Amino acid sequence: MSQIMGEVWDALSRKTFIGSGRLICRHDDEWRCDTWLAQLFNGCVVVQVFNVEKTPANVNRWLDKCEPFSLLGTLNNGRSLTVKNIHFSWSLWRFRQGIRNVFQSFVHHPGFVEIANPGGIEESFQSTTCEVTNLFLGGKVEPIEASVEQTKIRLNWLPHHNNNRQRMEALKTAGILSSITIDPLEQMLEDQLDALVRDLCELLTFAQRTPVHCVAQHWKDISGTIVRSRYQEPVFYYPTMFRPLIPAESLAAFLQGTLENYKKHWKTWDLGEAIEHYVQAMSLRSSWSQAIGFFTALETLKNAFLQQPGRAELGYHVPKGEFREKHIVSQVIELLGKNFGGFKDLPDDEKESLNGKIGGLNRRAYKLVLGEMFRELRVTVDDNELKRLVDLRNQIIHRGSPDYRKSPWKEPSEAALEAAKFAGLVEKTILAILDYQGNCERYDQIVSAPSSP
């Protein structure tokens, strides 16, 4: 039976589970069923339920009424099974070897599959291991070890990671390559461990230039027995980059040196949002589209900089309140109306647009604000770099098109180099916020480096 159910997914499956249980709809109605599940190499979880008893005649209406489903049951090895957030994408009708009423779906985020040992005591767990996507450890054979937040962490290759890399390259998707094992030196609550896992994955996402997601997490007791496992799809499926920002041999020092600063500055510098823009831009092929993404990441950091205490008026020539109290906007509109007939009796939407443009006269030059941010972070940026960034900003705002023919660069090679320079500037800025001065390979250094003969 398992061969029949898994025949479509065998080549892509890492782990499979077979069992039975109760299919539960959102209205709490239940149907007995058998189930087959598989975790695919890219982290997706496919679930099939079959032999669903007393299935209504109008299946499509039944699915529309009942989704999302959950599933509670037991695997053939005796472990308990919980599945949440099932939206069946299609149904398969089979009547061979006693199989009938087959429904199939992926368990979409934030859904999950959880498997637990019936006799396990969850409060007794001593460590947790996360299987993660896209964490490339170079030629490392031995684990990479680091100490962070009263824990020992180890980064390991997973078995068959080379096969997964080949599949990733062929299908242009994410893949499960490595694991992160966390051993607390003192008792930690599960929520604390989960928060640590998220922080580590977000830092590693920046270090790898591609999303690193925990797609399988295993909690172990003092004897090393897995008490509970949870499987969940990644949010993004981008494959690993050809070169990471932080080489494998420097990952331990990077995590030890930056985790505290990342947690400290995550909110004040909006690091999560900035890194997400940066990583998504890395996955694009168009240099112009990439540059827009890198600009957006830098703009996110600049806006966060201006929101920090003591900087409320930094972006303005005079305090906003003083500009408003003197009714500058209304005076300018009145002056325009007196001298140009086209500005008389404007519709409300045009007045609102004009108000914003006139109010913008009080803003300091974009270049000056960025320069102030770079000076505070001690990031060295020459005037030519700042001028190119201002030119890019003007292109984005006034043209707003990712069409390469409208980009400010004449040749593809020039576009690639300029986009790489903006990526390097984002990297320098975030590394400065994290106060990391160790080994790294910035994107502009890689792209501009002469190729080997």
C-alpha positions in Angstrom: 0.0 0.0 0.0 2.8 2.5 0.9 4.4 1.9 -2.5 1.1 2.8 -4.3 0.6 5.9 -2.2 4.1 7.2 -2.5 4.9 6.3 -6.1 4.7 10.0 -7.3 6.9 11.3 -4.5 9.6 8.6 -4.0 12.3 10.5 -5.8 11.7 13.7 -3.8 11.0 12.2 -0.4 13.4 12.3 2.6 11.1 10.7 5.2 7.8 9.0 5.0 5.2 8.2 7.6 2.2 5.8 7.5 -0.7 5.6 9.9 -4.4 6.2 10.5 -6.7 8.5 12.4 -9.5 11.0 12.3 -9.8 13.7 9.6 -11.4 16.7 11.4 -13.0 19.7 9.5 -13.2 23.2 10.8 -16.7 22.5 12.1 -15.3 19.6 14.2 -17.0 16.9 12.2 -14.8 13.7 11.9 -14.2 10.9 9.4 -12.0 7.9 10.0 -9.2 7.5 7.4 -5.7 6.1 6.7 -2.8 8.4 5.9 0.5 8.6 4.2 2.9 11.6 4.6 6.3 12.6 3.3 8.8 15.3 3.9 10.3 16.3 0.6 13.9 17.4 0.1 13.0 21.1 -0.1 11.1 21.0 3.2 7.5 20.8 1.9 5.3 18.2 3.6 2.8 16.3 1.4 -0.1 14.5 3.0 -2.5 12.0 1.5 -5.6 10.6 3.3 -7.4 7.6 1.8 -10.1 5.2 2.7 -12.0 8.1 4.1 -15.2 6.6 5.4 -18.6 8.0 4.6 -17.4 10.6 2.2 -20.2 12.8 1.0 -21.3 12.3 -2.6 -20.6 16.0 -3.6 -16.9 16.0 -2.7 -16.1 19.6 -4.0 -18.9 21.0 -1.8 -17.7 19.0 1.1 -14.2 20.3 0.8 -15.3 23.9 0.4 -17.4 23.7 3.5 -14.9 21.9 5.7 -11.5 23.2 4.8 -9.1 23.7 6.5 -8.8 20.2 7.9 -6.7 18.8 10.7 -5.7 15.2 11.3 -5.2 13.3 14.6 -4.0 9.8 14.6 -1.3 7.2 15.2 1.5 6.1 13.0 2.2 2.4 12.4 5.2 2.5 14.8 2.9 3.7 17.6 3.8 7.4 17.7 1.1 9.9 17.8 0.4 12.2 14.8 -1.0 15.7 14.6 -1.4 17.6 11.3 -2.8 21.2 11.1 -3.9 23.4 8.2 -4.7 21.0 5.4 -6.3 22.5 2.3 -6.7 19.6 -0.2 -5.5 20.7 -3.6 -7.0 17.8 -5.4 -8.7 14.4 -4.9 -7.6 11.1 -6.5 -10.1 8.3 -7.1 -8.5 4.8 -6.8 -10.1 1.5 -6.4 -7.2 -0.9 -6.6 -6.0 -3.0 -3.8 -8.8 -1.7 -1.6 -7.7 1.9 -1.7 -10.6 4.5 -2.2 -11.3 8.1 -1.7 -7.8 9.5 -1.9 -7.2 13.2 -1.1 -3.9 14.9 -1.4 -2.4 18.3 -0.2 0.6 20.1 1.0 0.6 21.2 4.6 0.9 25.0 4.0 2.5 27.4 6.5 1.6 28.0 9.3 0.4 24.4 9.3 2.7 21.6 10.6 3.0 17.9 11.2 3.9 16.9 14.7 5.0 13.4 15.8 5.4 12.4 19.5 6.4 9.4 21.4 3.4 8.4 23.6 5.5 7.7 26.7 7.8 10.8 26.3 7.9 13.5 28.9 8.2 16.8 27.0 9.3 18.8 30.0 12.4 16.6 30.2 13.9 17.6 26.9 17.6 18.4 27.0 18.4 19.5 23.5 16.8 20.4 20.1 18.0 19.8 16.6 16.7 21.8 13.6 17.1 20.6 10.1 17.4 23.7 8.0 17.3 24.7 4.3 20.2 26.3 2.4 22.9 26.3 5.1 26.0 25.6 3.2 29.0 24.5 5.3 31.6 24.4 2.5 34.2 21.6 2.8 33.7 21.2 6.5 33.5 17.6 7.7 33.7 18.2 11.4 30.8 20.1 13.1 31.1 23.9 13.5 30.7 24.7 17.2 29.9 27.9 18.9 28.7 29.2 22.3 25.7 31.6 22.4 23.3 32.5 25.1 24.3 29.8 27.6 24.0 27.2 24.9 26.4 25.1 22.8 25.4 25.0 19.2 26.7 22.7 16.4 26.2 23.1 12.7 26.4 19.7 10.8 26.0 18.5 7.3 23.0 16.1 7.0 23.4 12.7 5.2 22.9 12.9 1.5 23.3 16.6 1.4 25.3 16.4 -1.9 22.3 14.7 -3.6 20.1 17.4 -2.3 22.4 20.1 -3.7 22.2 18.5 -7.1 18.4 18.4 -6.9 18.3 22.1 -5.8 20.5 23.1 -8.7 18.3 21.2 -11.2 15.0 22.4 -9.8 16.1 25.9 -8.7 14.6 25.5 -5.2 15.5 25.3 -1.6 16.9 22.1 0.0 17.6 20.6 3.4 21.4 20.5 3.7 22.4 20.9 7.3 21.2 20.9 11.0 21.6 23.1 14.0 21.8 21.3 17.4 21.3 23.4 20.5 22.4 22.1 23.9 21.4 24.4 26.7 23.9 24.7 29.6 21.0 25.5 31.9 17.2 24.8 31.8 15.5 26.8 29.1 11.8 27.1 28.3 10.6 25.9 24.9 9.6 29.4 23.9 13.1 30.6 24.7 14.6 27.9 22.6 12.2 28.6 19.7 13.2 32.3 19.9 16.9 31.4 19.8 16.2 29.2 16.7 14.5 32.0 14.9 17.3 34.4 15.7 20.0 32.0 14.5 18.1 31.2 11.3 17.7 35.0 10.5 21.3 35.6 11.1 22.3 32.6 9.0 19.9 33.9 6.3 22.0 37.1 6.1 25.3 35.1 6.3 24.2 32.8 3.5 22.5 35.4 1.3 19.5 33.1 1.0 16.6 32.0 3.3 17.6 29.5 6.0 14.5 28.0 7.5 14.0 25.4 10.2 11.8 22.9 8.5 12.1 20.0 11.0 12.7 20.3 14.7 13.4 17.4 17.0 13.3 17.7 20.8 15.4 15.0 22.7 15.5 13.9 26.3 18.6 13.2 28.4 19.1 9.8 26.8 19.1 11.3 23.3 15.6 9.8 22.5 13.5 12.1 20.3 10.5 13.1 22.4 8.7 15.1 19.7 9.3 16.2 16.1 7.7 19.0 14.1 7.8 19.4 10.3 6.9 22.6 8.6 7.4 24.1 5.1 9.8 27.0 4.5 8.3 30.4 3.8 10.6 30.9 0.8 12.0 28.3 -1.7 14.9 30.2 -3.0 18.0 28.0 -3.5 21.4 28.6 -1.9 23.7 31.3 -3.4 26.9 30.4 -5.1 29.0 32.1 -2.4 27.9 33.0 1.1 28.7 36.4 2.8 30.3 34.7 5.8 32.6 31.7 4.8 32.0 28.5 6.7 35.2 28.7 8.7 34.0 32.1 10.1 30.4 31.1 11.0 31.1 30.3 14.6 32.8 33.6 15.2 30.1 35.4 13.3 27.3 33.9 15.4 29.1 34.4 18.7 29.9 38.0 17.9 26.6 39.2 16.4 23.7 37.4 18.1 23.5 39.8 21.1 23.7 42.8 18.8 21.2 41.4 16.4 18.7 40.9 19.3 19.5 44.4 20.6 19.1 46.2 17.3 16.5 44.0 15.6 13.6 46.3 16.3 15.4 49.7 16.4 17.0 49.1 13.0 14.2 47.0 11.5 16.8 44.4 10.6 14.3 41.6 9.8 12.7 43.7 7.1 15.9 45.0 5.7 17.5 41.5 5.5 14.3 40.2 3.8 14.5 42.9 1.1 18.2 42.2 0.6 17.8 38.4 0.4 14.9 38.6 -2.0 16.8 40.9 -4.3 19.7 38.4 -4.3 17.4 35.8 -5.9 16.6 38.1 -8.9 18.3 37.9 -12.3 17.7 41.4 -13.5 20.4 43.8 -12.2 18.0 46.7 -12.3 15.4 44.8 -10.3 18.2 43.7 -7.9 19.3 47.3 -7.4 15.8 48.3 -6.6 15.6 45.6 -3.9 19.0 46.6 -2.4 17.9 50.3 -2.5 14.7 49.3 -0.6 16.8 47.4 2.0 19.0 50.5 2.5 15.9 52.8 2.6 14.5 50.5 5.4 17.6 51.0 7.4 17.6 54.8 6.8 14.0 55.1 7.9 14.7 53.1 11.0 17.7 55.4 11.7 15.5 58.5 11.5 13.0 56.9 13.9 15.5 56.5 16.7 15.6 58.8 19.7 17.1 62.2 19.2 16.8 62.1 15.4 13.2 63.2 14.9 14.3 66.5 13.2 17.4 65.2 11.5 15.7 64.8 8.2 14.4 68.4 8.1 15.9 71.8 7.5 13.7 73.4 10.2 11.5 71.5 12.8 8.4 70.1 11.3 6.2 71.9 13.8 7.7 75.3 13.0 7.2 74.7 9.2 3.6 73.8 9.9 2.9 76.7 12.3 4.0 79.2 9.7 1.5 77.8 7.2 4.2 77.5 4.5 2.2 75.0 2.4 -0.9 77.2 2.2 1.2 80.3 1.4 2.9 78.5 -1.5 -0.4 77.3 -2.9 -1.9 80.8 -2.6 1.2 82.2 -4.4 0.9 79.7 -7.2 -2.8 80.4 -7.6 -2.1 84.2 -7.9 0.5 83.7 -10.6 -0.7 80.7 -12.5 -4.3 80.1 -13.5 -3.8 76.3 -13.6 -3.4 76.2 -9.8 -6.8 77.8 -9.1 -9.7 75.6 -8.1 -7.7 72.4 -7.9 -9.6 69.1 -7.1 -9.1 67.8 -3.6 -6.9 64.9 -4.7 -4.5 67.3 -6.6 -4.5 69.6 -3.6 -3.5 66.7 -1.4 -0.7 65.7 -3.8 0.5 69.3 -4.0 0.5 69.6 -0.2 2.9 66.6 0.1 5.2 68.0 -2.6 5.4 71.4 -1.0 5.9 69.8 2.5 8.8 67.9 1.0 10.7 71.2 0.5 11.5 71.1 4.2 13.3 67.7 3.9 17.1 67.6 3.9 18.8 66.2 0.9 18.7 62.4 0.7 22.5 62.3 0.4 23.0 64.3 3.6 20.8 62.0 5.7 22.5 58.8 4.4 25.9 60.4 5.0 24.9 61.1 8.6 23.9 57.5 9.1 27.1 56.2 7.6 29.2 58.5 9.7 27.5 57.3 12.9 28.0 53.7 11.9 31.5 54.4 10.8 30.9 53.0 7.4 33.3 54.4 4.8 31.4 55.5 1.7 33.1 57.9 -0.8 31.2 60.7 -2.6 31.0 58.8 -5.9 29.2 55.9 -4.2 26.7 58.3 -2.6 26.2 60.1 -5.9 25.4 56.8 -7.6 23.0 55.9 -4.9 21.2 59.2 -5.2 21.0 58.8 -9.0 19.5 55.3 -8.5 17.0 56.7 -6.0 15.9 59.4 -8.5 15.6 56.7 -11.2 13.4 54.6 -9.0 11.2 57.4 -7.8 10.8 59.3 -11.1 10.7 56.3 -13.5 9.7 53.5 -11.2 10.2 50.9 -13.9 12.3 47.7 -13.7 12.5 47.7 -17.5 16.2 47.3 -18.2 15.9 49.6 -21.2 15.0 52.4 -18.8 17.7 51.6 -16.3 20.5 54.2 -15.8 23.2 51.8 -17.1 24.1 51.2 -20.7 25.7 47.7 -20.6 24.7 44.5 -18.7 28.3 44.3 -17.3 28.0 47.9 -15.9 24.5 47.0 -14.5 25.9 43.9 -12.7 28.8 45.9 -11.2 26.6 48.7 -10.0 24.0 46.4 -8.5 26.8 44.6 -6.7 28.1 47.8 -5.3 24.7 48.6 -3.8 24.5 45.1 -2.4 27.9 45.6 -0.8 26.8 48.8 0.7 23.8 47.1 2.3 26.1 44.4 3.6 28.6 46.9 5.0 25.8 48.8 6.8 24.2 45.7 8.4 27.6 44.3 9.4 28.4 47.7 11.1 25.1 47.6 13.0 26.0 44.1 14.1 29.5 45.3 15.0 31.1 42.5 13.0 34.6 43.1 11.8 35.6 39.5 11.0 36.1 37.6 7.8 33.5 38.1 5.1 33.2 38.2 1.3 31.0 41.2 0.3 29.1 40.9 -2.9 30.8 43.8 -4.6 34.2 42.3 -3.9 33.1 38.9 -5.4 31.6 40.4 -8.6 34.4 42.9 -9.2 37.2 40.4 -8.5 39.2 39.4 -11.6 38.5 35.9 -12.8 41.2 33.3 -12.6 43.1 32.6 -15.9 
